[in-house]
Amino acid sequence: MIVAASSAASYVKEGRLRALAVLDSKRSSAMPEVPTAAEAGTPLVAVNWYVLVAPAGTPRAIIEKLNAGSVRAMNAPDLRERLAGLGGEPASGSPEDAAAFLRREYEQWGRVIREAGIKAE
């Protein structure tokens, strides 16, 4: 089963679940003893992520204000500590960083969907 580290970490620590690997490029801070998929022999990266978006045409000043607020929040020590305890790795950057990230994800998973012949039902 593939499950978010934040959902699995407590079960792994209690010994109720055995984690085989994390699907990230680096080990999870919540489960540092669990290897990455690449370390386990399968170079797969598939992580949960959230990106703050706004409608097309939103004025740049509003985008910059939203971004500044989200960067401040993601860098707050209490939020970083809480997310790390759940196995999350907080990240922030510029609106252009987010757009580039979304393009890479769209291309990667779009290719997987096309090659597997997956269709919406």
C-alpha positions as CSV (number, residue, x, y, z in Angstrom):
1,M,0.0,0.0,0.0
2,I,1.2,3.5,-0.7
3,V,0.2,6.0,2.0
4,A,1.4,9.4,3.1
5,A,4.2,9.4,5.7
6,S,2.0,11.6,7.9
7,S,-0.6,8.8,8.1
8,A,1.8,5.9,8.5
9,A,4.5,7.3,10.8
10,S,2.8,6.6,14.1
11,Y,1.9,3.0,13.0
12,V,5.5,2.4,11.9
13,K,6.8,3.7,15.3
14,E,4.3,1.5,17.2
15,G,5.4,-1.6,15.2
16,R,1.9,-2.1,13.8
17,L,3.0,-1.4,10.2
18,R,6.3,-2.1,8.4
19,A,7.4,0.6,6.0
20,L,9.4,-0.7,3.0
21,A,10.4,2.7,1.6
22,V,9.5,6.3,1.3
23,L,8.7,7.6,-2.2
24,D,10.8,10.8,-1.9
25,S,14.3,11.7,-3.0
26,K,15.4,11.8,0.7
27,R,14.4,10.0,3.8
28,S,11.5,11.2,5.9
29,S,12.3,13.1,9.1
30,A,9.4,11.2,10.8
31,M,10.9,7.8,9.8
32,P,14.6,8.3,9.2
33,E,15.3,4.6,9.5
34,V,13.1,3.8,6.4
35,P,15.1,3.9,3.1
36,T,14.0,5.8,0.0
37,A,12.6,3.8,-2.8
38,A,15.8,4.5,-4.7
39,E,17.9,3.1,-1.8
40,A,15.6,0.0,-1.8
41,G,16.2,-0.5,-5.5
42,T,13.3,1.2,-7.2
43,P,13.9,4.8,-8.3
44,L,10.4,6.1,-7.8
45,V,9.5,9.6,-6.4
46,A,5.8,10.3,-5.8
47,V,5.1,12.8,-2.9
48,N,2.1,14.5,-1.6
49,W,2.1,18.2,-2.2
50,Y,0.0,21.3,-1.9
51,V,0.3,24.5,-3.9
52,L,-1.5,27.8,-3.3
53,V,-3.0,28.9,-6.6
54,A,-5.0,31.9,-7.7
55,P,-7.2,32.5,-10.8
56,A,-5.5,33.5,-14.0
57,G,-5.3,37.2,-14.3
58,T,-4.9,37.9,-10.6
59,P,-2.9,41.1,-10.3
60,R,0.8,40.6,-9.6
61,A,0.6,42.7,-6.3
62,I,-2.0,40.2,-4.9
63,I,0.0,37.2,-6.0
64,E,3.1,38.7,-4.3
65,K,1.2,39.4,-1.1
66,L,-0.3,35.9,-1.0
67,N,3.2,34.4,-1.6
68,A,4.8,36.5,1.1
69,G,2.2,35.4,3.6
70,S,2.6,31.7,2.7
71,V,6.4,31.9,2.8
72,R,6.2,33.5,6.3
73,A,3.8,30.8,7.4
74,M,5.9,27.9,6.0
75,N,9.0,29.3,7.7
76,A,7.3,29.7,11.1
77,P,9.1,27.4,13.6
78,D,5.9,26.0,15.1
79,L,4.5,25.0,11.7
80,R,7.8,23.5,10.5
81,E,8.0,21.5,13.7
82,R,4.4,20.3,13.4
83,L,4.8,19.3,9.8
84,A,8.1,17.5,10.5
85,G,6.4,15.5,13.2
86,L,3.8,14.4,10.7
87,G,6.5,13.4,8.1
88,G,6.0,16.6,6.1
89,E,8.7,18.6,4.5
90,P,7.5,22.2,4.2
91,A,8.8,24.1,1.2
92,S,8.2,27.6,-0.2
93,G,9.5,29.7,-3.0
94,S,8.4,32.2,-5.6
95,P,5.3,32.0,-7.8
96,E,7.6,31.0,-10.7
97,D,9.0,28.1,-8.6
98,A,5.4,26.9,-8.0
99,A,4.5,27.2,-11.7
100,A,7.7,25.3,-12.8
101,F,7.0,22.6,-10.2
102,L,3.4,22.2,-11.4
103,R,4.6,21.9,-15.0
104,R,7.0,19.1,-14.1
105,E,4.4,17.2,-12.2
106,Y,1.9,17.6,-15.0
107,E,4.4,16.4,-17.5
108,Q,5.6,13.4,-15.4
109,W,2.2,12.1,-14.4
110,G,0.6,13.0,-17.7
111,R,3.2,10.7,-19.4
112,V,2.4,7.9,-16.9
113,I,-1.3,8.2,-17.5
114,R,-0.9,8.2,-21.3
115,E,1.6,5.3,-21.3
116,A,-0.7,3.2,-19.0
117,G,-3.8,4.1,-21.1
118,I,-5.6,5.4,-18.0
119,K,-9.0,6.9,-18.9
120,A,-11.5,8.8,-16.7
121,E,-14.7,7.0,-15.9
